[in-house]
Amino acid sequence: MSDQILDYWEGQDDDVHLVIAQYFDQESEAHLAIARLREAGIQAALNHSLIASTLPLGSGSIRLYVLEQDLAAACRILAVMEQKMELESERFFQDADEDDIRFLSDLRRNKRKPAFYWVILVIILLIFLFLRMLYSFSQYMAV
C-alpha cells in the first residue's frame, strides 16, 4: 500500500472512467474500505470525506470511487468486508445481550421488594412496643 493521502487520485487521464463503488456514512469505514482495496491492488479514491466529517450531510455522503474496469472486483471485496463486519458486530452484540439478560434476571431473582423491609421494620417495632408495654405492666403490678 502506498503512503498517499486517501483523497488523492493518481494519474488523471482523459481515458480514466471513475465509477462509484459504494457510499459511506462514516469516514472511518470509508478509510478502512479504501485501505483494503489498495491492499488488493485496486486504485481507489474518496470524495467528500473531509466535508462529511466536519459537516454531516446525511446518509451516504462519502463516495468511494474506483476505475470502471475494477468495479466488479472492488464490489466483491467490499461485500466480503461488509459481511465480516456484520458477523463480527452480531457476535459482539449477541454476547453482550446474553450477559446483560443473565445479569438482569439474576438481579430480579435476588431482589427483595421494598415492602418486605417495611414489614420487617413494623414487626420489630411492634415486638419492641409489646415488650415495653409488658415491662411497664410488670413494673405497675410490682408497686
Short mmCIF file of the C-alpha atoms (twelve columns), coordinates in Angstrom:
data_MODEL
# 
_entry.id   MODEL 
# 
loop_
_atom_site.group_PDB 
_atom_site.id 
_atom_site.type_symbol 
_atom_site.label_atom_id 
_atom_site.label_alt_id 
_atom_site.label_comp_id 
_atom_site.label_asym_id 
_atom_site.label_seq_id 
_atom_site.Cartn_x 
_atom_site.Cartn_y 
_atom_site.Cartn_z 
_atom_site.pdbx_PDB_model_num 
ATOM 1   C CA . MET A 1   0.000   0.000   0.000   1 
ATOM 2   C CA . SER A 2   1.364   3.406   -0.888  1 
ATOM 3   C CA . ASP A 3   1.778   6.319   1.504   1 
ATOM 4   C CA . GLN A 4   -0.583  8.591   -0.430  1 
ATOM 5   C CA . ILE A 5   -3.349  10.563  1.142   1 
ATOM 6   C CA . LEU A 6   -6.625  8.770   0.552   1 
ATOM 7   C CA . ASP A 7   -8.473  11.551  -1.267  1 
ATOM 8   C CA . TYR A 8   -5.843  11.717  -3.994  1 
ATOM 9   C CA . TRP A 9   -6.281  10.107  -7.427  1 
ATOM 10  C CA . GLU A 10  -3.111  9.175   -9.227  1 
ATOM 11  C CA . GLY A 11  -2.803  9.812   -12.988 1 
ATOM 12  C CA . GLN A 12  -5.794  11.795  -14.151 1 
ATOM 13  C CA . ASP A 13  -6.065  10.888  -17.839 1 
ATOM 14  C CA . ASP A 14  -8.991  11.605  -20.110 1 
ATOM 15  C CA . ASP A 15  -9.392  7.860   -20.678 1 
ATOM 16  C CA . VAL A 16  -9.921  7.167   -16.976 1 
ATOM 17  C CA . HIS A 17  -13.560 6.420   -16.155 1 
ATOM 18  C CA . LEU A 18  -14.303 6.519   -12.455 1 
ATOM 19  C CA . VAL A 19  -17.426 4.912   -11.009 1 
ATOM 20  C CA . ILE A 20  -18.869 4.937   -7.519  1 
ATOM 21  C CA . ALA A 21  -18.301 1.587   -5.830  1 
ATOM 22  C CA . GLN A 22  -20.002 2.377   -2.523  1 
ATOM 23  C CA . TYR A 23  -21.434 5.149   -0.350  1 
ATOM 24  C CA . PHE A 24  -20.453 5.572   3.308   1 
ATOM 25  C CA . ASP A 25  -21.828 7.457   6.291   1 
ATOM 26  C CA . GLN A 26  -18.748 7.134   8.500   1 
ATOM 27  C CA . GLU A 27  -15.356 8.407   7.414   1 
ATOM 28  C CA . SER A 28  -13.603 5.629   9.348   1 
ATOM 29  C CA . GLU A 29  -15.493 2.930   7.428   1 
ATOM 30  C CA . ALA A 30  -14.617 4.603   4.128   1 
ATOM 31  C CA . HIS A 31  -10.924 4.734   5.023   1 
ATOM 32  C CA . LEU A 32  -10.927 1.061   6.021   1 
ATOM 33  C CA . ALA A 33  -12.559 0.123   2.719   1 
ATOM 34  C CA . ILE A 34  -10.156 2.152   0.609   1 
ATOM 35  C CA . ALA A 35  -7.194  0.719   2.501   1 
ATOM 36  C CA . ARG A 36  -8.483  -2.817  1.865   1 
ATOM 37  C CA . LEU A 37  -8.967  -2.081  -1.842  1 
ATOM 38  C CA . ARG A 38  -5.499  -0.600  -2.185  1 
ATOM 39  C CA . GLU A 39  -4.083  -3.617  -0.378  1 
ATOM 40  C CA . ALA A 40  -5.717  -5.776  -3.075  1 
ATOM 41  C CA . GLY A 41  -4.089  -3.630  -5.780  1 
ATOM 42  C CA . ILE A 42  -7.227  -1.690  -6.743  1 
ATOM 43  C CA . GLN A 43  -6.738  2.021   -7.135  1 
ATOM 44  C CA . ALA A 44  -9.482  3.924   -5.300  1 
ATOM 45  C CA . ALA A 45  -10.300 7.402   -4.014  1 
ATOM 46  C CA . LEU A 46  -12.778 9.090   -1.684  1 
ATOM 47  C CA . ASN A 47  -14.882 12.124  -2.386  1 
ATOM 48  C CA . HIS A 48  -16.401 14.423  0.246   1 
ATOM 49  C CA . SER A 49  -14.687 12.665  3.159   1 
ATOM 50  C CA . LEU A 50  -13.402 15.904  4.666   1 
ATOM 51  C CA . ILE A 51  -16.714 17.688  4.231   1 
ATOM 52  C CA . ALA A 52  -18.688 14.749  5.638   1 
ATOM 53  C CA . SER A 53  -16.513 14.541  8.725   1 
ATOM 54  C CA . THR A 54  -16.933 18.232  9.567   1 
ATOM 55  C CA . LEU A 55  -20.491 18.753  8.338   1 
ATOM 56  C CA . PRO A 56  -22.542 15.526  8.199   1 
ATOM 57  C CA . LEU A 57  -24.895 15.831  5.248   1 
ATOM 58  C CA . GLY A 58  -26.844 12.637  5.840   1 
ATOM 59  C CA . SER A 59  -26.572 9.070   4.757   1 
ATOM 60  C CA . GLY A 60  -24.131 8.156   2.029   1 
ATOM 61  C CA . SER A 61  -22.356 11.472  1.824   1 
ATOM 62  C CA . ILE A 62  -18.896 9.888   1.345   1 
ATOM 63  C CA . ARG A 63  -18.337 8.254   -2.047  1 
ATOM 64  C CA . LEU A 64  -15.740 5.636   -2.874  1 
ATOM 65  C CA . TYR A 65  -14.559 5.749   -6.486  1 
ATOM 66  C CA . VAL A 66  -12.747 3.036   -8.424  1 
ATOM 67  C CA . LEU A 67  -11.784 2.549   -12.044 1 
ATOM 68  C CA . GLU A 68  -14.604 1.211   -14.180 1 
ATOM 69  C CA . GLN A 69  -12.682 -1.966  -15.024 1 
ATOM 70  C CA . ASP A 70  -12.033 -2.628  -11.292 1 
ATOM 71  C CA . LEU A 71  -15.657 -2.196  -10.206 1 
ATOM 72  C CA . ALA A 72  -16.577 -5.901  -10.072 1 
ATOM 73  C CA . ALA A 73  -13.507 -6.868  -8.054  1 
ATOM 74  C CA . ALA A 74  -13.959 -3.889  -5.729  1 
ATOM 75  C CA . CYS A 75  -17.614 -4.770  -5.119  1 
ATOM 76  C CA . ARG A 76  -16.663 -8.363  -4.231  1 
ATOM 77  C CA . ILE A 77  -14.017 -7.183  -1.764  1 
ATOM 78  C CA . LEU A 78  -16.370 -4.624  -0.215  1 
ATOM 79  C CA . ALA A 79  -19.168 -7.210  0.088   1 
ATOM 80  C CA . VAL A 80  -16.849 -9.630  1.900   1 
ATOM 81  C CA . MET A 81  -15.704 -6.810  4.176   1 
ATOM 82  C CA . GLU A 82  -19.258 -5.809  4.981   1 
ATOM 83  C CA . GLN A 83  -20.292 -9.402  5.627   1 
ATOM 84  C CA . LYS A 84  -17.371 -9.917  8.040   1 
ATOM 85  C CA . MET A 85  -18.196 -6.683  9.847   1 
ATOM 86  C CA . GLU A 86  -21.856 -7.705  10.215  1 
ATOM 87  C CA . LEU A 87  -20.916 -11.127 11.565  1 
ATOM 88  C CA . GLU A 88  -18.453 -9.608  13.996  1 
ATOM 89  C CA . SER A 89  -20.875 -6.959  15.238  1 
ATOM 90  C CA . GLU A 90  -23.679 -9.533  15.511  1 
ATOM 91  C CA . ARG A 91  -21.464 -11.828 17.579  1 
ATOM 92  C CA . PHE A 92  -20.263 -8.949  19.735  1 
ATOM 93  C CA . PHE A 93  -23.736 -7.623  20.495  1 
ATOM 94  C CA . GLN A 94  -25.211 -11.091 20.944  1 
ATOM 95  C CA . ASP A 95  -22.664 -11.865 23.664  1 
ATOM 96  C CA . ALA A 96  -23.318 -8.546  25.348  1 
ATOM 97  C CA . ASP A 97  -27.085 -9.047  25.225  1 
ATOM 98  C CA . GLU A 98  -26.898 -12.553 26.690  1 
ATOM 99  C CA . ASP A 99  -24.668 -11.329 29.516  1 
ATOM 100 C CA . ASP A 100 -26.966 -8.391  30.201  1 
ATOM 101 C CA . ILE A 101 -30.065 -10.595 30.223  1 
ATOM 102 C CA . ARG A 102 -28.401 -13.060 32.580  1 
ATOM 103 C CA . PHE A 103 -27.290 -10.247 34.890  1 
ATOM 104 C CA . LEU A 104 -30.749 -8.638  34.988  1 
ATOM 105 C CA . SER A 105 -32.543 -11.936 35.597  1 
ATOM 106 C CA . ASP A 106 -30.153 -12.741 38.467  1 
ATOM 107 C CA . LEU A 107 -30.740 -9.281  39.859  1 
ATOM 108 C CA . ARG A 108 -34.527 -9.677  39.684  1 
ATOM 109 C CA . ARG A 109 -34.384 -13.141 41.190  1 
ATOM 110 C CA . ASN A 110 -32.328 -11.960 44.158  1 
ATOM 111 C CA . LYS A 111 -34.095 -8.629  44.576  1 
ATOM 112 C CA . ARG A 112 -36.413 -8.287  47.552  1 
ATOM 113 C CA . LYS A 113 -39.353 -5.963  47.395  1 
ATOM 114 C CA . PRO A 114 -39.056 -2.702  49.365  1 
ATOM 115 C CA . ALA A 115 -42.322 -3.591  51.129  1 
ATOM 116 C CA . PHE A 116 -40.573 -6.634  52.613  1 
ATOM 117 C CA . TYR A 117 -38.218 -4.374  54.561  1 
ATOM 118 C CA . TRP A 118 -41.062 -2.196  55.795  1 
ATOM 119 C CA . VAL A 119 -42.949 -5.257  57.045  1 
ATOM 120 C CA . ILE A 120 -39.858 -6.456  58.939  1 
ATOM 121 C CA . LEU A 121 -39.423 -2.986  60.457  1 
ATOM 122 C CA . VAL A 122 -43.068 -2.822  61.573  1 
ATOM 123 C CA . ILE A 123 -42.858 -6.309  63.131  1 
ATOM 124 C CA . ILE A 124 -39.704 -5.340  65.062  1 
ATOM 125 C CA . LEU A 125 -41.374 -2.116  66.195  1 
ATOM 126 C CA . LEU A 126 -44.492 -3.993  67.365  1 
ATOM 127 C CA . ILE A 127 -42.355 -6.507  69.282  1 
ATOM 128 C CA . PHE A 128 -40.462 -3.622  70.901  1 
ATOM 129 C CA . LEU A 129 -43.722 -1.864  71.871  1 
ATOM 130 C CA . PHE A 130 -45.198 -5.108  73.200  1 
ATOM 131 C CA . LEU A 131 -42.107 -5.806  75.334  1 
ATOM 132 C CA . ARG A 132 -42.097 -2.229  76.625  1 
ATOM 133 C CA . MET A 133 -45.759 -2.465  77.472  1 
ATOM 134 C CA . LEU A 134 -45.145 -5.809  79.183  1 
ATOM 135 C CA . TYR A 135 -42.241 -4.307  81.150  1 
ATOM 136 C CA . SER A 136 -44.364 -1.283  82.153  1 
ATOM 137 C CA . PHE A 137 -47.205 -3.568  83.182  1 
ATOM 138 C CA . SER A 138 -44.851 -5.701  85.294  1 
ATOM 139 C CA . GLN A 139 -43.494 -2.509  86.969  1 
ATOM 140 C CA . TYR A 140 -47.061 -1.368  87.638  1 
ATOM 141 C CA . MET A 141 -48.006 -4.728  89.174  1 
ATOM 142 C CA . ALA A 142 -44.894 -4.696  91.355  1 
ATOM 143 C CA . VAL A 143 -45.949 -1.475  93.077  1 
# 
